[in-house]
Amino acid sequence: MTRKPVWDSERTEKLVRRACFDCHSNETVWPWCSNVVPMSWALTRHVMDGWDELFGVELGRAGRRGRCDGDGDMPPWDYALAHPEARLSGPEKRELVDGLVPMFGDKE
């Protein structure tokens, strides 16, 4: 099943695409190191967890959406190290959370 999210604003969509979509969507771009063990194990695990969160929401399960509360645990440090564009500033994190709450409900 694939559905396009109904975004509360273009800004929320832009932030989600920049910081979250590589793992939390079906649009993952796999880097070259995803074919090299042991990096491939960690990358695959991160992405599979991300997909579970996304598709859990699609299937009506809340999953762990509460982790998206701007407290700094997303993205994982090793992902952010290789993808500086995914690091959001404090105000950007607040914007993201404020945009997602109307879509998915308050954090768990």
C-alpha positions as CSV (number, residue, x, y, z in Angstrom):
1,M,0.0,0.0,0.0
2,T,1.3,3.4,-0.8
3,R,-0.4,6.7,0.0
4,K,1.0,10.2,-0.3
5,P,0.8,11.9,3.1
6,V,-1.5,14.9,3.4
7,W,1.0,17.4,4.7
8,D,-0.1,20.2,7.0
9,S,2.2,22.6,5.0
10,E,4.9,22.6,2.3
11,R,7.4,23.4,5.0
12,T,6.7,20.2,6.9
13,E,7.0,18.2,3.8
14,K,10.3,19.9,2.9
15,L,11.7,19.2,6.4
16,V,10.5,15.5,6.4
17,R,12.0,14.9,3.0
18,R,15.3,16.5,4.0
19,A,15.7,14.8,7.4
20,C,13.6,11.7,7.4
21,F,12.7,10.3,4.0
22,D,15.9,8.4,3.3
23,C,14.9,5.9,6.0
24,H,11.3,6.6,6.7
25,S,9.9,6.2,3.2
26,N,9.9,3.9,0.2
27,E,12.4,6.3,-1.5
28,T,15.6,5.2,0.2
29,V,18.8,5.9,-1.7
30,W,21.2,3.2,-0.8
31,P,24.8,4.4,-0.7
32,W,27.7,2.3,-2.0
33,C,28.7,1.1,1.5
34,S,25.3,-0.6,1.8
35,N,26.9,-3.4,-0.1
36,V,29.9,-3.8,2.3
37,V,29.7,-5.9,5.4
38,P,29.4,-4.9,8.3
39,M,28.2,-1.5,7.2
40,S,25.4,-3.1,5.3
41,W,24.0,-4.7,8.4
42,A,23.7,-1.4,10.3
43,L,22.3,0.5,7.3
44,T,19.8,-2.3,6.5
45,R,18.6,-2.4,10.1
46,H,18.2,1.4,10.3
47,V,16.2,1.5,7.1
48,M,14.0,-1.5,8.0
49,D,13.2,0.1,11.3
50,G,12.4,3.3,9.5
51,W,10.2,1.5,7.0
52,D,8.4,-0.2,9.9
53,E,7.6,3.2,11.5
54,L,6.3,4.6,8.2
55,F,4.2,1.6,7.1
56,G,3.0,1.2,10.7
57,V,1.5,4.6,10.3
58,E,0.1,3.8,6.9
59,L,-1.5,0.7,8.3
60,G,-3.1,2.6,11.2
61,R,-0.6,1.6,13.8
62,A,1.1,4.5,15.6
63,G,4.4,2.7,15.8
64,R,7.0,4.8,17.8
65,R,6.0,8.1,16.3
66,G,6.6,9.5,19.7
67,R,10.3,9.4,19.0
68,C,9.9,12.3,16.7
69,D,9.6,14.8,19.5
70,G,12.7,16.9,18.7
71,D,14.7,15.5,21.6
72,G,17.7,14.7,19.3
73,D,17.6,10.9,18.9
74,M,16.7,11.2,15.2
75,P,18.5,10.9,13.0
76,P,20.9,8.4,14.5
77,W,24.4,9.9,15.1
78,D,26.1,7.6,12.5
79,Y,23.5,8.6,9.8
80,A,23.8,12.3,10.6
81,L,27.6,12.0,10.4
82,A,27.4,11.0,6.8
83,H,24.3,13.1,6.0
84,P,24.8,16.6,7.5
85,E,21.7,17.8,5.6
86,A,19.6,15.6,7.8
87,R,20.6,17.5,10.9
88,L,17.9,20.0,11.8
89,S,18.4,23.1,14.0
90,G,16.4,23.5,17.2
91,P,13.8,25.7,15.5
92,E,13.6,23.4,12.5
93,K,13.0,20.4,14.8
94,R,10.2,22.3,16.6
95,E,8.7,23.2,13.2
96,L,8.8,19.5,12.1
97,V,7.2,18.3,15.3
98,D,4.6,21.0,15.2
99,G,3.8,20.0,11.6
100,L,3.6,16.3,12.3
101,V,1.3,16.5,15.4
102,P,-1.8,17.5,13.3
103,M,-1.0,14.7,10.9
104,F,-0.4,11.9,13.4
105,G,-1.7,13.1,16.7
106,D,0.3,14.2,19.8
107,K,3.5,12.3,20.7
108,E,3.1,9.0,22.6
